[in-house]
Amino acid sequence: MPVQSIPFVCQNCGDSFLRSAAFVRTRAAVNSRIVYCSNACKRTHQRATAFVDIICDYCGSGFTRRTHEARRKERLGSGTFCSSSCRARGIRPKPFESFICVTCGVTFVRPQHRGTVNTGKPMQFCSRACRTTSVAVPCHQCGKIVRRAPSVLRDNLHTYCSRRCFGANVHSWDAGHRKYRRGHRDDLGHSVRSTWEANVCRVLKAMGMTYQYEPRTFNLGDVSYTPDLLVNGQYWIEVKGWLTDVAAAKMSRFREVYPSETLIVVDKHLYAAMAREWADRIPNWEHKLAGKRWPELRQGRG
């Protein structure tokens, strides 16, 4: 029985040639309509049609892409773009926002999601060089001019020229929490050493009690001890959220040397009870330290 042959036209040279029915079935199985009369014509045609000119759907610039990639993009309907940047902007357009560099003063444009949308504050530097370029700032303690990177100053924190100046201005209690420093409180009329001391003084004022802040220093022999508050001239209050061994030894020695003096220690549990009772009733109550340093105070656990 003669083998059935089917005529074809070469896609490269245009010559007619015959192929068997088995060959036709194989080409149909692989879903291919391109047929060549020889391997030489196949290689020649593939080299000529390997790349195709395409127009970017976002910026309109022309570029070349491999033919099979262009066909795949056309089949999927995902669009053709010259770069990943055009693709990101073309598929998901992002709003842009203008910022001013705090170092060089140049106006630059960035996507909004890199600025105020996610971080809640605008971008401050147009480049890595501007972010790392040092600027001259005065020491907060002695006024000496020092140079610091702008990225270090972005939170508007105080700058110091040395550890000595830092220690002279910041109490050791607040060394790890720069936002919660000692200082003057306008509503109290005097300075305190911590946020907790300020809140305890506010509670005493709200209860109608009179107090004196560190009015007296007691001699304990080898060391001296100054309680925080003298309330109504009758008893002393010491605010100690973090009780160290040295502080515990001082208070124990104070009770031994001066048995007639009454000392009440406000620890984190007693302070938590005060916060639950007075935090919402006192307008100037300072919440930040209780929320960050001891989570149990924020969650209402004593």
PEHU-V777086 format. One record per residue. N is the residue number from 1. RES is the residue in one letter. OMEGA is omega as a letter, one per 40 degrees, with the letter a starting at -180 (NA if undefined). Layout:
# PEHU-V777086
N:RES:OMEGA
N:RES:OMEGA
This chain:
# PEHU-V777086
1:M:a
2:P:i
3:V:a
4:Q:i
5:S:a
6:I:a
7:P:i
8:F:i
9:V:a
10:C:a
11:Q:a
12:N:a
13:C:i
14:G:i
15:D:i
16:S:i
17:F:a
18:L:i
19:R:a
20:S:i
21:A:i
22:A:i
23:F:i
24:V:i
25:R:i
26:T:i
27:R:i
28:A:a
29:A:i
30:V:i
31:N:a
32:S:i
33:R:a
34:I:a
35:V:a
36:Y:a
37:C:a
38:S:i
39:N:i
40:A:i
41:C:i
42:K:a
43:R:i
44:T:a
45:H:a
46:Q:i
47:R:a
48:A:a
49:T:a
50:A:a
51:F:a
52:V:i
53:D:a
54:I:i
55:I:i
56:C:a
57:D:a
58:Y:a
59:C:i
60:G:i
61:S:i
62:G:i
63:F:a
64:T:i
65:R:i
66:R:a
67:T:a
68:H:i
69:E:i
70:A:i
71:R:i
72:R:i
73:K:a
74:E:i
75:R:a
76:L:a
77:G:a
78:S:i
79:G:i
80:T:a
81:F:a
82:C:a
83:S:i
84:S:i
85:S:i
86:C:i
87:R:a
88:A:a
89:R:a
90:G:a
91:I:a
92:R:a
93:P:a
94:K:i
95:P:i
96:F:a
97:E:i
98:S:i
99:F:i
100:I:a
101:C:a
102:V:a
103:T:a
104:C:i
105:G:a
106:V:i
107:T:i
108:F:a
109:V:i
110:R:i
111:P:a
112:Q:a
113:H:i
114:R:a
115:G:a
116:T:a
117:V:a
118:N:a
119:T:a
120:G:i
121:K:a
122:P:i
123:M:a
124:Q:a
125:F:a
126:C:a
127:S:i
128:R:a
129:A:i
130:C:a
131:R:a
132:T:i
133:T:a
134:S:i
135:V:a
136:A:i
137:V:i
138:P:i
139:C:a
140:H:a
141:Q:a
142:C:i
143:G:i
144:K:a
145:I:i
146:V:a
147:R:a
148:R:i
149:A:i
150:P:i
151:S:i
152:V:a
153:L:a
154:R:a
155:D:i
156:N:i
157:L:i
158:H:a
159:T:a
160:Y:a
161:C:a
162:S:i
163:R:i
164:R:i
165:C:i
166:F:a
167:G:i
168:A:a
169:N:a
170:V:i
171:H:a
172:S:i
173:W:a
174:D:a
175:A:i
176:G:a
177:H:a
178:R:a
179:K:a
180:Y:a
181:R:i
182:R:i
183:G:a
184:H:i
185:R:a
186:D:a
187:D:i
188:L:a
189:G:i
190:H:i
191:S:i
192:V:a
193:R:a
194:S:i
195:T:a
196:W:i
197:E:i
198:A:a
199:N:i
200:V:i
201:C:i
202:R:i
203:V:i
204:L:i
205:K:i
206:A:i
207:M:i
208:G:a
209:M:i
210:T:a
211:Y:i
212:Q:a
213:Y:i
214:E:a
215:P:a
216:R:i
217:T:a
218:F:i
219:N:a
220:L:a
221:G:a
222:D:i
223:V:i
224:S:a
225:Y:i
226:T:i
227:P:a
228:D:a
229:L:i
230:L:a
231:V:i
232:N:a
233:G:a
234:Q:a
235:Y:a
236:W:i
237:I:i
238:E:a
239:V:a
240:K:i
241:G:i
242:W:a
243:L:i
244:T:i
245:D:a
246:V:i
247:A:i
248:A:i
249:A:i
250:K:a
251:M:i
252:S:i
253:R:i
254:F:i
255:R:i
256:E:a
257:V:a
258:Y:a
259:P:a
260:S:a
261:E:i
262:T:a
263:L:i
264:I:a
265:V:i
266:V:i
267:D:a
268:K:i
269:H:i
270:L:i
271:Y:i
272:A:i
273:A:i
274:M:a
275:A:i
276:R:a
277:E:a
278:W:a
279:A:a
280:D:a
281:R:a
282:I:a
283:P:a
284:N:a
285:W:a
286:E:a
287:H:a
288:K:a
289:L:i
290:A:a
291:G:a
292:K:a
293:R:a
294:W:a
295:P:a
296:E:i
297:L:i
298:R:a
299:Q:i
300:G:i
301:R:a
302:G:NA
